[in-house]
Amino acid sequence: MKAVIINSFGSTSVLELVNIPIPHLQVDELLVRVHAAAINPKDTFIRKGRLRRFTGSSFPMQMGFDYSGEVIEVGDQVVGIQEGDHVYGMLDGWHGGTCAEYVVVKTNQCSSKPRSLTFEQAAALPMVTLTALQAIRDEASIQARQKVCINGASGGVGSMAIQIAKIYQAPVTAVSSLQNHAFLHQLGAKSCIDYHNTDISQTDQEFDIFFDVFGNQPFKTIKPILRPGGVWVSTVLKPHVFISIARTRFLSRKKAKLVRVKSNHKDLTIISGWADAKQLKPIINEVYPLDKICDAHAQQETKHTRGKIIVQIQ
């Protein structure tokens, strides 16, 4: 099968499209023919070696964590999923494999693909939507009418977080460049702030939840604009995040949290239901063929992508 691998850490030039054997599945796994995958910041960080403490340095490494496709083989112990089913999901951990013609997945790492979506649209959802959902529902305990601020609102995670907050009936202030404000209002943001002209930490507003998707607003900067009991949630693995979490765990009414996204069949099923009910829609910036994987990674690294970068497999 065709698959994207790296044999060393580095720039997009280390990405290779090669032929490797189709993987064998265990009794509790599925073999999926991948139709589409997505590129996330996690993929580019792994490629560069920034996460080598988690990935190790054993090569070759396969790329990709999000996928949608068709089940072509089912393990003997799998219940409720059949050959021919259309599924989507995300691989857990630090070793990818979805930028390939076939991938083996655990049953908890998939759910039925939203019926109303194409394979490309479905592949745009898993990691970013699971991250947004688990950040604001699980870490921040979102409630109706709470004021939510999303920093980095136009990207993959941010665009999902706006829509999820709207589902929970919580008004959103979105922080992004001015050119994205109309788009963010369409997604459900009540108000928008242009970070070029306004320092969010100096606003006279207060928030119950501050979701720092972009990773450039530390807890100590945002703490003054959090309401009592407010929660700041980060997506980045940086020392200041862990220090803030430790300092606020017991003594502070304002909390710092880190979302560590996990693939979850139940959550994927919830997301699929929202998509089919038209409450949540995938946002795709561009679709690339598999042989243009270098271009897809390069676009992701611009940090100016609206929504998701998709790779069409077959």
Contacts in CASP RR format, 6 or more apart in sequence:
PFRMAT RR
TARGET T0000
AUTHOR 0000-0000-0000
METHOD contacts of the structure
MODEL  1
MKAVIINSFGSTSVLELVNIPIPHLQVDELLVRVHAAAINPKDTFIRKGR
LRRFTGSSFPMQMGFDYSGEVIEVGDQVVGIQEGDHVYGMLDGWHGGTCA
EYVVVKTNQCSSKPRSLTFEQAAALPMVTLTALQAIRDEASIQARQKVCI
NGASGGVGSMAIQIAKIYQAPVTAVSSLQNHAFLHQLGAKSCIDYHNTDI
SQTDQEFDIFFDVFGNQPFKTIKPILRPGGVWVSTVLKPHVFISIARTRF
LSRKKAKLVRVKSNHKDLTIISGWADAKQLKPIINEVYPLDKICDAHAQQ
ETKHTRGKIIVQIQ
1 19 0 8 1.000
1 20 0 8 1.000
1 21 0 8 1.000
1 22 0 8 1.000
1 100 0 8 1.000
1 101 0 8 1.000
1 102 0 8 1.000
2 17 0 8 1.000
2 18 0 8 1.000
2 19 0 8 1.000
2 100 0 8 1.000
2 101 0 8 1.000
2 290 0 8 1.000
3 17 0 8 1.000
3 18 0 8 1.000
3 19 0 8 1.000
3 20 0 8 1.000
3 62 0 8 1.000
3 97 0 8 1.000
3 99 0 8 1.000
3 100 0 8 1.000
3 101 0 8 1.000
4 15 0 8 1.000
4 16 0 8 1.000
4 17 0 8 1.000
4 62 0 8 1.000
4 63 0 8 1.000
4 64 0 8 1.000
4 99 0 8 1.000
4 100 0 8 1.000
4 290 0 8 1.000
4 293 0 8 1.000
5 15 0 8 1.000
5 16 0 8 1.000
5 18 0 8 1.000
5 20 0 8 1.000
5 59 0 8 1.000
5 60 0 8 1.000
5 61 0 8 1.000
5 62 0 8 1.000
5 63 0 8 1.000
6 14 0 8 1.000
6 15 0 8 1.000
6 16 0 8 1.000
6 47 0 8 1.000
6 59 0 8 1.000
6 60 0 8 1.000
6 61 0 8 1.000
6 63 0 8 1.000
7 14 0 8 1.000
7 16 0 8 1.000
7 59 0 8 1.000
7 60 0 8 1.000
8 14 0 8 1.000
8 59 0 8 1.000
9 47 0 8 1.000
9 48 0 8 1.000
9 49 0 8 1.000
9 52 0 8 1.000
9 57 0 8 1.000
10 47 0 8 1.000
10 48 0 8 1.000
10 49 0 8 1.000
11 48 0 8 1.000
12 47 0 8 1.000
12 294 0 8 1.000
12 295 0 8 1.000
12 297 0 8 1.000
12 298 0 8 1.000
12 301 0 8 1.000
13 294 0 8 1.000
14 47 0 8 1.000
15 47 0 8 1.000
15 63 0 8 1.000
15 293 0 8 1.000
15 294 0 8 1.000
15 297 0 8 1.000
17 290 0 8 1.000
17 291 0 8 1.000
17 293 0 8 1.000
18 60 0 8 1.000
20 100 0 8 1.000
22 31 0 8 1.000
22 101 0 8 1.000
22 102 0 8 1.000
23 31 0 8 1.000
23 102 0 8 1.000
23 103 0 8 1.000
23 104 0 8 1.000
24 104 0 8 1.000
25 31 0 8 1.000
25 73 0 8 1.000
25 75 0 8 1.000
25 104 0 8 1.000
26 75 0 8 1.000
26 104 0 8 1.000
27 75 0 8 1.000
27 76 0 8 1.000
27 77 0 8 1.000
27 78 0 8 1.000
28 75 0 8 1.000
28 77 0 8 1.000
28 78 0 8 1.000
28 106 0 8 1.000
28 107 0 8 1.000
29 75 0 8 1.000
29 78 0 8 1.000
29 104 0 8 1.000
29 105 0 8 1.000
29 106 0 8 1.000
29 107 0 8 1.000
30 71 0 8 1.000
30 73 0 8 1.000
30 74 0 8 1.000
30 75 0 8 1.000
30 78 0 8 1.000
30 81 0 8 1.000
30 87 0 8 1.000
30 104 0 8 1.000
30 105 0 8 1.000
30 106 0 8 1.000
30 107 0 8 1.000
30 110 0 8 1.000
31 71 0 8 1.000
31 72 0 8 1.000
31 73 0 8 1.000
31 74 0 8 1.000
31 102 0 8 1.000
31 103 0 8 1.000
31 104 0 8 1.000
32 67 0 8 1.000
32 69 0 8 1.000
32 70 0 8 1.000
32 71 0 8 1.000
32 72 0 8 1.000
32 87 0 8 1.000
32 102 0 8 1.000
32 103 0 8 1.000
32 104 0 8 1.000
32 105 0 8 1.000
32 110 0 8 1.000
33 69 0 8 1.000
33 70 0 8 1.000
33 71 0 8 1.000
33 72 0 8 1.000
33 101 0 8 1.000
33 102 0 8 1.000
33 314 0 8 1.000
34 67 0 8 1.000
34 68 0 8 1.000
34 69 0 8 1.000
34 98 0 8 1.000
34 100 0 8 1.000
34 101 0 8 1.000
34 102 0 8 1.000
34 103 0 8 1.000
34 313 0 8 1.000
34 314 0 8 1.000
35 68 0 8 1.000
35 69 0 8 1.000
35 70 0 8 1.000
35 119 0 8 1.000
35 120 0 8 1.000
35 123 0 8 1.000
35 312 0 8 1.000
35 313 0 8 1.000
35 314 0 8 1.000
36 67 0 8 1.000
36 68 0 8 1.000
36 69 0 8 1.000
36 118 0 8 1.000
36 119 0 8 1.000
36 120 0 8 1.000
36 122 0 8 1.000
36 123 0 8 1.000
36 287 0 8 1.000
36 310 0 8 1.000
36 311 0 8 1.000
36 312 0 8 1.000
36 313 0 8 1.000
37 64 0 8 1.000
37 66 0 8 1.000
37 67 0 8 1.000
37 68 0 8 1.000
37 98 0 8 1.000
37 99 0 8 1.000
37 123 0 8 1.000
37 310 0 8 1.000
37 311 0 8 1.000
37 313 0 8 1.000
38 64 0 8 1.000
38 65 0 8 1.000
38 66 0 8 1.000
38 67 0 8 1.000
38 123 0 8 1.000
38 124 0 8 1.000
38 126 0 8 1.000
38 127 0 8 1.000
38 308 0 8 1.000
38 309 0 8 1.000
38 310 0 8 1.000
38 311 0 8 1.000
39 64 0 8 1.000
39 296 0 8 1.000
39 297 0 8 1.000
39 299 0 8 1.000
39 300 0 8 1.000
39 308 0 8 1.000
39 309 0 8 1.000
39 310 0 8 1.000
39 311 0 8 1.000
40 64 0 8 1.000
40 65 0 8 1.000
40 66 0 8 1.000
40 127 0 8 1.000
40 128 0 8 1.000
40 300 0 8 1.000
41 300 0 8 1.000
42 51 0 8 1.000
42 65 0 8 1.000
42 127 0 8 1.000
43 63 0 8 1.000
43 64 0 8 1.000
43 65 0 8 1.000
43 297 0 8 1.000
43 300 0 8 1.000
44 297 0 8 1.000
44 300 0 8 1.000
44 301 0 8 1.000
45 51 0 8 1.000
46 55 0 8 1.000
46 61 0 8 1.000
46 63 0 8 1.000
46 94 0 8 1.000
46 96 0 8 1.000
47 63 0 8 1.000
47 297 0 8 1.000
49 55 0 8 1.000
51 94 0 8 1.000
54 93 0 8 1.000
54 94 0 8 1.000
55 61 0 8 1.000
55 94 0 8 1.000
55 95 0 8 1.000
56 94 0 8 1.000
61 95 0 8 1.000
61 96 0 8 1.000
62 95 0 8 1.000
62 96 0 8 1.000
62 97 0 8 1.000
62 99 0 8 1.000
62 100 0 8 1.000
63 96 0 8 1.000
63 97 0 8 1.000
63 98 0 8 1.000
63 99 0 8 1.000
63 293 0 8 1.000
64 91 0 8 1.000
64 96 0 8 1.000
64 97 0 8 1.000
64 98 0 8 1.000
64 99 0 8 1.000
65 90 0 8 1.000
65 91 0 8 1.000
65 96 0 8 1.000
65 97 0 8 1.000
65 98 0 8 1.000
65 126 0 8 1.000
65 127 0 8 1.000
66 88 0 8 1.000
66 89 0 8 1.000
66 90 0 8 1.000
66 98 0 8 1.000
66 123 0 8 1.000
66 124 0 8 1.000
66 125 0 8 1.000
66 126 0 8 1.000
66 127 0 8 1.000
67 88 0 8 1.000
67 89 0 8 1.000
67 90 0 8 1.000
67 91 0 8 1.000
67 98 0 8 1.000
67 103 0 8 1.000
67 105 0 8 1.000
67 123 0 8 1.000
67 126 0 8 1.000
68 86 0 8 1.000
68 87 0 8 1.000
68 88 0 8 1.000
68 89 0 8 1.000
68 113 0 8 1.000
68 119 0 8 1.000
68 120 0 8 1.000
68 122 0 8 1.000
68 123 0 8 1.000
69 86 0 8 1.000
69 87 0 8 1.000
69 88 0 8 1.000
69 113 0 8 1.000
69 119 0 8 1.000
69 122 0 8 1.000
70 84 0 8 1.000
70 85 0 8 1.000
70 86 0 8 1.000
70 87 0 8 1.000
71 81 0 8 1.000
71 82 0 8 1.000
71 83 0 8 1.000
71 84 0 8 1.000
71 85 0 8 1.000
71 86 0 8 1.000
71 87 0 8 1.000
72 83 0 8 1.000
72 84 0 8 1.000
72 102 0 8 1.000
73 83 0 8 1.000
74 81 0 8 1.000
74 82 0 8 1.000
74 83 0 8 1.000
78 107 0 8 1.000
81 87 0 8 1.000
81 107 0 8 1.000
81 110 0 8 1.000
85 112 0 8 1.000
86 112 0 8 1.000
86 113 0 8 1.000
86 119 0 8 1.000
87 105 0 8 1.000
87 110 0 8 1.000
87 111 0 8 1.000
87 112 0 8 1.000
87 113 0 8 1.000
88 110 0 8 1.000
88 111 0 8 1.000
88 112 0 8 1.000
88 113 0 8 1.000
88 114 0 8 1.000
88 119 0 8 1.000
88 122 0 8 1.000
88 123 0 8 1.000
88 125 0 8 1.000
88 126 0 8 1.000
88 268 0 8 1.000
88 272 0 8 1.000
89 105 0 8 1.000
89 109 0 8 1.000
89 110 0 8 1.000
89 111 0 8 1.000
89 126 0 8 1.000
89 263 0 8 1.000
89 268 0 8 1.000
90 109 0 8 1.000
90 126 0 8 1.000
90 127 0 8 1.000
90 130 0 8 1.000
90 261 0 8 1.000
90 263 0 8 1.000
90 268 0 8 1.000
91 97 0 8 1.000
91 98 0 8 1.000
91 103 0 8 1.000
91 105 0 8 1.000
91 109 0 8 1.000
91 263 0 8 1.000
92 106 0 8 1.000
92 109 0 8 1.000
92 262 0 8 1.000
92 263 0 8 1.000
97 103 0 8 1.000
99 290 0 8 1.000
99 293 0 8 1.000
99 311 0 8 1.000
99 313 0 8 1.000
100 313 0 8 1.000
101 313 0 8 1.000
101 314 0 8 1.000
106 263 0 8 1.000
107 265 0 8 1.000
108 263 0 8 1.000
108 264 0 8 1.000
108 265 0 8 1.000
109 263 0 8 1.000
109 265 0 8 1.000
110 265 0 8 1.000
110 268 0 8 1.000
111 265 0 8 1.000
111 268 0 8 1.000
111 269 0 8 1.000
111 271 0 8 1.000
111 272 0 8 1.000
112 269 0 8 1.000
112 272 0 8 1.000
113 119 0 8 1.000
113 122 0 8 1.000
113 272 0 8 1.000
114 121 0 8 1.000
114 122 0 8 1.000
114 125 0 8 1.000
114 271 0 8 1.000
114 272 0 8 1.000
114 273 0 8 1.000
114 275 0 8 1.000
114 276 0 8 1.000
115 276 0 8 1.000
116 275 0 8 1.000
116 276 0 8 1.000
116 278 0 8 1.000
117 125 0 8 1.000
117 275 0 8 1.000
117 282 0 8 1.000
120 284 0 8 1.000
120 287 0 8 1.000
120 310 0 8 1.000
120 312 0 8 1.000
121 282 0 8 1.000
121 284 0 8 1.000
122 275 0 8 1.000
122 282 0 8 1.000
123 308 0 8 1.000
123 310 0 8 1.000
123 311 0 8 1.000
124 282 0 8 1.000
124 283 0 8 1.000
124 284 0 8 1.000
124 307 0 8 1.000
124 308 0 8 1.000
124 310 0 8 1.000
125 160 0 8 1.000
125 271 0 8 1.000
125 275 0 8 1.000
125 282 0 8 1.000
126 263 0 8 1.000
126 268 0 8 1.000
126 271 0 8 1.000
127 261 0 8 1.000
128 155 0 8 1.000
128 156 0 8 1.000
128 157 0 8 1.000
128 158 0 8 1.000
128 159 0 8 1.000
128 160 0 8 1.000
128 307 0 8 1.000
128 308 0 8 1.000
129 160 0 8 1.000
129 164 0 8 1.000
129 271 0 8 1.000
129 280 0 8 1.000
130 261 0 8 1.000
130 262 0 8 1.000
130 263 0 8 1.000
130 264 0 8 1.000
130 267 0 8 1.000
130 268 0 8 1.000
130 271 0 8 1.000
131 157 0 8 1.000
131 160 0 8 1.000
131 235 0 8 1.000
131 259 0 8 1.000
131 261 0 8 1.000
132 157 0 8 1.000
132 158 0 8 1.000
132 160 0 8 1.000
132 161 0 8 1.000
132 164 0 8 1.000
132 211 0 8 1.000
133 160 0 8 1.000
133 164 0 8 1.000
133 267 0 8 1.000
133 270 0 8 1.000
133 271 0 8 1.000
134 259 0 8 1.000
134 261 0 8 1.000
134 262 0 8 1.000
134 267 0 8 1.000
135 157 0 8 1.000
135 161 0 8 1.000
135 211 0 8 1.000
135 233 0 8 1.000
135 235 0 8 1.000
135 257 0 8 1.000
135 259 0 8 1.000
136 142 0 8 1.000
136 148 0 8 1.000
136 161 0 8 1.000
136 164 0 8 1.000
136 165 0 8 1.000
136 168 0 8 1.000
136 209 0 8 1.000
136 211 0 8 1.000
136 233 0 8 1.000
137 164 0 8 1.000
137 168 0 8 1.000
138 259 0 8 1.000
139 231 0 8 1.000
139 233 0 8 1.000
139 257 0 8 1.000
139 258 0 8 1.000
139 259 0 8 1.000
140 208 0 8 1.000
140 209 0 8 1.000
140 211 0 8 1.000
140 230 0 8 1.000
140 231 0 8 1.000
140 233 0 8 1.000
140 257 0 8 1.000
141 231 0 8 1.000
142 148 0 8 1.000
142 165 0 8 1.000
142 168 0 8 1.000
142 170 0 8 1.000
142 209 0 8 1.000
143 168 0 8 1.000
143 170 0 8 1.000
143 208 0 8 1.000
144 168 0 8 1.000
144 169 0 8 1.000
144 170 0 8 1.000
145 169 0 8 1.000
145 170 0 8 1.000
145 171 0 8 1.000
146 170 0 8 1.000
146 208 0 8 1.000
146 209 0 8 1.000
147 170 0 8 1.000
147 171 0 8 1.000
147 173 0 8 1.000
147 205 0 8 1.000
147 206 0 8 1.000
147 207 0 8 1.000
147 208 0 8 1.000
147 209 0 8 1.000
147 227 0 8 1.000
148 161 0 8 1.000
148 165 0 8 1.000
148 170 0 8 1.000
148 171 0 8 1.000
148 172 0 8 1.000
148 173 0 8 1.000
148 207 0 8 1.000
148 208 0 8 1.000
148 209 0 8 1.000
148 210 0 8 1.000
148 211 0 8 1.000
149 172 0 8 1.000
149 173 0 8 1.000
149 174 0 8 1.000
149 175 0 8 1.000
149 200 0 8 1.000
149 205 0 8 1.000
149 207 0 8 1.000
149 209 0 8 1.000
149 210 0 8 1.000
149 211 0 8 1.000
149 225 0 8 1.000
150 158 0 8 1.000
150 161 0 8 1.000
150 162 0 8 1.000
150 165 0 8 1.000
150 172 0 8 1.000
150 173 0 8 1.000
150 174 0 8 1.000
150 175 0 8 1.000
150 189 0 8 1.000
150 211 0 8 1.000
150 213 0 8 1.000
151 175 0 8 1.000
151 195 0 8 1.000
151 200 0 8 1.000
151 210 0 8 1.000
151 211 0 8 1.000
151 212 0 8 1.000
151 213 0 8 1.000
151 214 0 8 1.000
151 215 0 8 1.000
151 216 0 8 1.000
151 217 0 8 1.000
152 158 0 8 1.000
152 174 0 8 1.000
152 175 0 8 1.000
152 176 0 8 1.000
152 213 0 8 1.000
152 214 0 8 1.000
153 159 0 8 1.000
153 161 0 8 1.000
153 162 0 8 1.000
153 172 0 8 1.000
153 174 0 8 1.000
153 175 0 8 1.000
153 176 0 8 1.000
153 180 0 8 1.000
153 184 0 8 1.000
153 189 0 8 1.000
153 192 0 8 1.000
153 213 0 8 1.000
154 174 0 8 1.000
154 176 0 8 1.000
154 177 0 8 1.000
154 180 0 8 1.000
154 183 0 8 1.000
154 184 0 8 1.000
154 306 0 8 1.000
154 307 0 8 1.000
155 213 0 8 1.000
155 283 0 8 1.000
155 305 0 8 1.000
155 306 0 8 1.000
155 307 0 8 1.000
156 283 0 8 1.000
156 305 0 8 1.000
156 307 0 8 1.000
156 308 0 8 1.000
157 213 0 8 1.000
157 235 0 8 1.000
158 174 0 8 1.000
158 211 0 8 1.000
158 213 0 8 1.000
159 184 0 8 1.000
159 187 0 8 1.000
159 283 0 8 1.000
159 306 0 8 1.000
159 307 0 8 1.000
160 280 0 8 1.000
160 283 0 8 1.000
161 172 0 8 1.000
161 211 0 8 1.000
161 213 0 8 1.000
162 172 0 8 1.000
162 174 0 8 1.000
162 184 0 8 1.000
162 187 0 8 1.000
162 188 0 8 1.000
162 189 0 8 1.000
163 187 0 8 1.000
163 188 0 8 1.000
163 274 0 8 1.000
163 279 0 8 1.000
163 280 0 8 1.000
163 281 0 8 1.000
164 280 0 8 1.000
165 171 0 8 1.000
165 172 0 8 1.000
166 172 0 8 1.000
166 187 0 8 1.000
166 188 0 8 1.000
166 279 0 8 1.000
167 274 0 8 1.000
167 279 0 8 1.000
167 280 0 8 1.000
170 208 0 8 1.000
170 209 0 8 1.000
171 190 0 8 1.000
171 191 0 8 1.000
172 188 0 8 1.000
172 189 0 8 1.000
172 190 0 8 1.000
172 191 0 8 1.000
173 189 0 8 1.000
173 190 0 8 1.000
173 191 0 8 1.000
173 192 0 8 1.000
173 193 0 8 1.000
173 205 0 8 1.000
173 207 0 8 1.000
174 181 0 8 1.000
174 184 0 8 1.000
174 189 0 8 1.000
174 191 0 8 1.000
174 192 0 8 1.000
174 193 0 8 1.000
175 192 0 8 1.000
175 193 0 8 1.000
175 195 0 8 1.000
175 200 0 8 1.000
176 184 0 8 1.000
176 192 0 8 1.000
176 193 0 8 1.000
176 194 0 8 1.000
176 195 0 8 1.000
177 194 0 8 1.000
177 195 0 8 1.000
177 196 0 8 1.000
178 194 0 8 1.000
178 196 0 8 1.000
178 197 0 8 1.000
180 192 0 8 1.000
180 306 0 8 1.000
181 192 0 8 1.000
181 194 0 8 1.000
183 306 0 8 1.000
184 192 0 8 1.000
185 192 0 8 1.000
187 283 0 8 1.000
193 200 0 8 1.000
193 203 0 8 1.000
200 217 0 8 1.000
200 222 0 8 1.000
200 225 0 8 1.000
201 217 0 8 1.000
201 221 0 8 1.000
201 222 0 8 1.000
201 224 0 8 1.000
201 225 0 8 1.000
203 225 0 8 1.000
205 225 0 8 1.000
206 225 0 8 1.000
206 226 0 8 1.000
206 227 0 8 1.000
207 225 0 8 1.000
207 226 0 8 1.000
207 227 0 8 1.000
207 230 0 8 1.000
208 226 0 8 1.000
208 227 0 8 1.000
208 229 0 8 1.000
208 230 0 8 1.000
208 231 0 8 1.000
209 230 0 8 1.000
209 231 0 8 1.000
209 233 0 8 1.000
210 217 0 8 1.000
210 222 0 8 1.000
210 225 0 8 1.000
210 226 0 8 1.000
210 230 0 8 1.000
210 231 0 8 1.000
210 232 0 8 1.000
210 233 0 8 1.000
211 233 0 8 1.000
212 222 0 8 1.000
212 232 0 8 1.000
212 233 0 8 1.000
212 234 0 8 1.000
212 235 0 8 1.000
212 236 0 8 1.000
213 235 0 8 1.000
215 234 0 8 1.000
215 235 0 8 1.000
215 236 0 8 1.000
215 238 0 8 1.000
218 240 0 8 1.000
218 241 0 8 1.000
218 244 0 8 1.000
219 232 0 8 1.000
219 234 0 8 1.000
219 240 0 8 1.000
219 241 0 8 1.000
219 244 0 8 1.000
219 248 0 8 1.000
219 256 0 8 1.000
220 240 0 8 1.000
220 244 0 8 1.000
222 232 0 8 1.000
223 232 0 8 1.000
223 254 0 8 1.000
226 232 0 8 1.000
226 254 0 8 1.000
228 253 0 8 1.000
228 254 0 8 1.000
229 253 0 8 1.000
229 254 0 8 1.000
229 255 0 8 1.000
230 253 0 8 1.000
230 254 0 8 1.000
230 255 0 8 1.000
231 254 0 8 1.000
231 255 0 8 1.000
231 256 0 8 1.000
231 257 0 8 1.000
232 244 0 8 1.000
232 254 0 8 1.000
232 255 0 8 1.000
232 256 0 8 1.000
232 257 0 8 1.000
233 257 0 8 1.000
233 258 0 8 1.000
233 259 0 8 1.000
234 241 0 8 1.000
234 256 0 8 1.000
234 257 0 8 1.000
234 258 0 8 1.000
234 259 0 8 1.000
235 258 0 8 1.000
235 259 0 8 1.000
237 258 0 8 1.000
241 256 0 8 1.000
241 258 0 8 1.000
242 258 0 8 1.000
244 256 0 8 1.000
245 256 0 8 1.000
245 257 0 8 1.000
245 258 0 8 1.000
247 256 0 8 1.000
248 254 0 8 1.000
248 255 0 8 1.000
248 256 0 8 1.000
249 255 0 8 1.000
271 280 0 8 1.000
273 279 0 8 1.000
274 280 0 8 1.000
275 281 0 8 1.000
275 282 0 8 1.000
282 308 0 8 1.000
283 306 0 8 1.000
283 307 0 8 1.000
283 308 0 8 1.000
284 307 0 8 1.000
284 308 0 8 1.000
284 310 0 8 1.000
285 299 0 8 1.000
285 305 0 8 1.000
285 306 0 8 1.000
285 307 0 8 1.000
285 308 0 8 1.000
285 309 0 8 1.000
286 296 0 8 1.000
286 299 0 8 1.000
286 309 0 8 1.000
286 310 0 8 1.000
287 310 0 8 1.000
287 311 0 8 1.000
287 312 0 8 1.000
288 295 0 8 1.000
288 296 0 8 1.000
288 299 0 8 1.000
288 309 0 8 1.000
288 310 0 8 1.000
288 311 0 8 1.000
288 312 0 8 1.000
289 311 0 8 1.000
289 312 0 8 1.000
290 311 0 8 1.000
290 312 0 8 1.000
290 313 0 8 1.000
293 311 0 8 1.000
296 309 0 8 1.000
296 311 0 8 1.000
299 305 0 8 1.000
299 309 0 8 1.000
300 309 0 8 1.000
END
